[in-house]
Amino acid sequence: MASIVYLTDRKMIEYHRLNGSRTMNFWRPTSSRRILEFHQGDLLFFLSKGTERGITKEKGIVGYGRYQKSHSLPFKQMWKVYGTQNGYDQESELYDAIIKVSKNKQMPKSLSCLYLADIVYFQAPIYLSEIGVKISNMIESYFYLDKDDSLATAKILNKAKDVGVDRWSAVINDQDMGVMTFEIDYCKHIIAEAIDRLGNIYSETEIKRAYKVCQIMMTEMTEQGINVEMIKGSHSTFAVISNKKAEIYLPLVAAAKDLINKIQLLIGHITIMQAIINKKVTDYQLVVTIVVDAHLPAEYLELFKLAHVNYQIITDQTKIQEQIKE
């Protein structure tokens, strides 16, 4: 997963906030810097003009959306497809806004459309300097948030937990979906932060095997209609997170001679991880499951029970071996 911070028109974001928009077309001139390494489910944070403060005129982040898809459309077609999801009531208003930000003050032949869902608006702007991230005031379009600090996204969401989700947009959405979306995103990144703090317990070879085990189980769960995803920054941990419940899966891989030591190490790893997560996410049920790719002796499984850790066995060894050979 990646996160980017994008310089955003305040008027457009205010329109979406006041209307409680849960989706939007985040348009930009096609001549803008191309976005690479950005995939479905990644977060786009809104760095809003009009929130400047202090001598440095630092801009603040006012919310974020989850990237779904992108394509290019000419202006007329973009309005026909997205209408007010472009952030303006009238076609003429949108036209004027695009002309204003175009370098040559002319309408581009086509515009890049980033379709965002699960929009969350903050109660007040969050300034990156508050979490130790420095950016230039001369930024023209966007930058990758986690490029220099893998936990920057988690830090923003942690700060947003204190600031709160915008009350007006929460009122507009009767089911308070914005709050729920934010809480799930917050939980995901707290898990990522905990795993990052603990470090890795596997060798390079073991990481490759652990990743394959994760991919097999994630594929099986996806086929069952379960929304599962790899934890950001990790190649050996995935999770299923829904409202008020977080299920975390960690593979156990080791040579036979190292198995008991690896089990003890993994259980200790899980115990500390749970303590870190529970300290910040107090209202979620946390369930941790160890995934193994072979049947284990009963005395080993007893260790899992004593530690109150679930375990699940992947029995399709042929599939695992084929993936490892690739």
Solvent accessible surface area in square Angstrom, and as a share of the most:
residue,aa,sasa,rsa
1,M,89,0.40
2,A,22,0.17
3,S,3,0.02
4,I,0,0.00
5,V,0,0.00
6,Y,11,0.04
7,L,29,0.14
8,T,3,0.02
9,D,46,0.24
10,R,90,0.33
11,K,124,0.52
12,M,6,0.03
13,I,4,0.02
14,E,49,0.22
15,Y,40,0.15
16,H,1,0.00
17,R,52,0.19
18,L,89,0.44
19,N,81,0.41
20,G,5,0.05
21,S,22,0.14
22,R,50,0.18
23,T,45,0.26
24,M,0,0.00
25,N,0,0.00
26,F,5,0.02
27,W,21,0.07
28,R,21,0.08
29,P,17,0.11
30,T,62,0.36
31,S,94,0.61
32,S,32,0.21
33,R,132,0.48
34,R,185,0.68
35,I,26,0.13
36,L,98,0.49
37,E,126,0.57
38,F,22,0.09
39,H,111,0.49
40,Q,131,0.58
41,G,18,0.17
42,D,2,0.01
43,L,0,0.00
44,L,0,0.00
45,F,0,0.00
46,F,0,0.00
47,L,1,0.01
48,S,0,0.00
49,K,81,0.34
50,G,51,0.49
51,T,10,0.06
52,E,71,0.32
53,R,99,0.36
54,G,57,0.55
55,I,173,0.88
56,T,92,0.53
57,K,125,0.53
58,E,22,0.10
59,K,33,0.14
60,G,0,0.00
61,I,0,0.00
62,V,20,0.11
63,G,0,0.00
64,Y,1,0.00
65,G,0,0.00
66,R,29,0.11
67,Y,22,0.08
68,Q,50,0.22
69,K,106,0.45
70,S,58,0.37
71,H,72,0.32
72,S,66,0.43
73,L,24,0.12
74,P,67,0.42
75,F,14,0.06
76,K,143,0.60
77,Q,73,0.32
78,M,0,0.00
79,W,49,0.17
80,K,166,0.70
81,V,73,0.42
82,Y,17,0.06
83,G,18,0.17
84,T,65,0.38
85,Q,58,0.26
86,N,0,0.00
87,G,1,0.01
88,Y,8,0.03
89,D,81,0.42
90,Q,105,0.47
91,E,50,0.22
92,S,74,0.47
93,E,68,0.30
94,L,0,0.00
95,Y,93,0.35
96,D,93,0.48
97,A,15,0.12
98,I,0,0.00
99,I,39,0.20
100,K,154,0.65
101,V,65,0.37
102,S,5,0.03
103,K,176,0.74
104,N,102,0.52
105,K,120,0.51
106,Q,117,0.52
107,M,46,0.20
108,P,30,0.19
109,K,197,0.83
110,S,33,0.22
111,L,0,0.00
112,S,15,0.10
113,C,0,0.00
114,L,7,0.04
115,Y,41,0.16
116,L,0,0.00
117,A,17,0.13
118,D,48,0.25
119,I,2,0.01
120,V,1,0.01
121,Y,5,0.02
122,F,9,0.04
123,Q,68,0.30
124,A,45,0.35
125,P,48,0.30
126,I,1,0.00
127,Y,21,0.08
128,L,1,0.01
129,S,59,0.38
130,E,78,0.35
131,I,25,0.13
132,G,65,0.62
133,V,22,0.13
134,K,191,0.81
135,I,50,0.26
136,S,67,0.43
137,N,71,0.36
138,M,162,0.72
139,I,32,0.16
140,E,141,0.63
141,S,14,0.09
142,Y,5,0.02
143,F,37,0.15
144,Y,54,0.20
145,L,6,0.03
146,D,26,0.14
147,K,164,0.70
148,D,141,0.73
149,D,43,0.22
150,S,67,0.43
151,L,31,0.15
152,A,0,0.00
153,T,1,0.00
154,A,4,0.03
155,K,72,0.31
156,I,0,0.00
157,L,0,0.00
158,N,47,0.24
159,K,68,0.29
160,A,0,0.00
161,K,84,0.36
162,D,123,0.64
163,V,40,0.23
164,G,24,0.23
165,V,23,0.13
166,D,9,0.05
167,R,168,0.61
168,W,117,0.41
169,S,5,0.03
170,A,21,0.16
171,V,103,0.59
172,I,70,0.35
173,N,26,0.13
174,D,140,0.73
175,Q,139,0.62
176,D,55,0.29
177,M,72,0.32
178,G,8,0.08
179,V,42,0.24
180,M,61,0.27
181,T,15,0.09
182,F,8,0.03
183,E,33,0.15
184,I,33,0.17
185,D,1,0.00
186,Y,10,0.04
187,C,1,0.00
188,K,24,0.10
189,H,6,0.03
190,I,0,0.00
191,I,0,0.00
192,A,8,0.06
193,E,22,0.10
194,A,0,0.00
195,I,22,0.11
196,D,76,0.39
197,R,152,0.55
198,L,48,0.24
199,G,38,0.37
200,N,92,0.47
201,I,32,0.16
202,Y,19,0.07
203,S,60,0.39
204,E,131,0.59
205,T,104,0.61
206,E,32,0.14
207,I,50,0.25
208,K,127,0.54
209,R,67,0.25
210,A,0,0.00
211,Y,80,0.31
212,K,44,0.18
213,V,1,0.01
214,C,0,0.00
215,Q,54,0.24
216,I,3,0.02
217,M,6,0.02
218,M,27,0.12
219,T,70,0.41
220,E,55,0.25
221,M,15,0.06
222,T,82,0.48
223,E,135,0.61
224,Q,131,0.58
225,G,70,0.67
226,I,60,0.31
227,N,122,0.62
228,V,17,0.10
229,E,44,0.20
230,M,35,0.16
231,I,6,0.03
232,K,29,0.12
233,G,81,0.78
234,S,14,0.09
235,H,119,0.53
236,S,18,0.12
237,T,3,0.02
238,F,0,0.00
239,A,1,0.01
240,V,18,0.10
241,I,20,0.10
242,S,57,0.37
243,N,72,0.37
244,K,79,0.34
245,K,69,0.29
246,A,0,0.00
247,E,43,0.19
248,I,0,0.00
249,Y,17,0.07
250,L,8,0.04
251,P,2,0.01
252,L,6,0.03
253,V,4,0.02
254,A,33,0.25
255,A,52,0.40
256,A,96,0.75
257,K,167,0.71
258,D,50,0.26
259,L,26,0.13
260,I,59,0.30
261,N,95,0.49
262,K,25,0.10
263,I,0,0.00
264,Q,104,0.46
265,L,93,0.46
266,L,2,0.01
267,I,27,0.14
268,G,32,0.31
269,H,19,0.08
270,I,1,0.01
271,T,79,0.46
272,I,92,0.46
273,M,0,0.00
274,Q,44,0.20
275,A,64,0.50
276,I,26,0.13
277,I,3,0.01
278,N,72,0.37
279,K,169,0.72
280,K,68,0.29
281,V,7,0.04
282,T,113,0.66
283,D,75,0.39
284,Y,19,0.07
285,Q,107,0.48
286,L,33,0.16
287,V,32,0.18
288,V,6,0.03
289,T,11,0.07
290,I,0,0.00
291,V,0,0.00
292,V,3,0.02
293,D,13,0.07
294,A,48,0.37
295,H,140,0.62
296,L,25,0.13
297,P,61,0.38
298,A,79,0.61
299,E,113,0.51
300,Y,44,0.17
301,L,30,0.15
302,E,80,0.36
303,L,51,0.25
304,F,0,0.00
305,K,124,0.52
306,L,123,0.61
307,A,32,0.25
308,H,165,0.74
309,V,9,0.05
310,N,78,0.40
311,Y,73,0.28
312,Q,85,0.38
313,I,46,0.23
314,I,9,0.04
315,T,100,0.58
316,D,57,0.30
317,Q,68,0.30
318,T,91,0.53
319,K,78,0.33
320,I,0,0.00
321,Q,78,0.34
322,E,99,0.45
323,Q,48,0.21
324,I,65,0.33
325,K,167,0.71
326,E,158,0.71
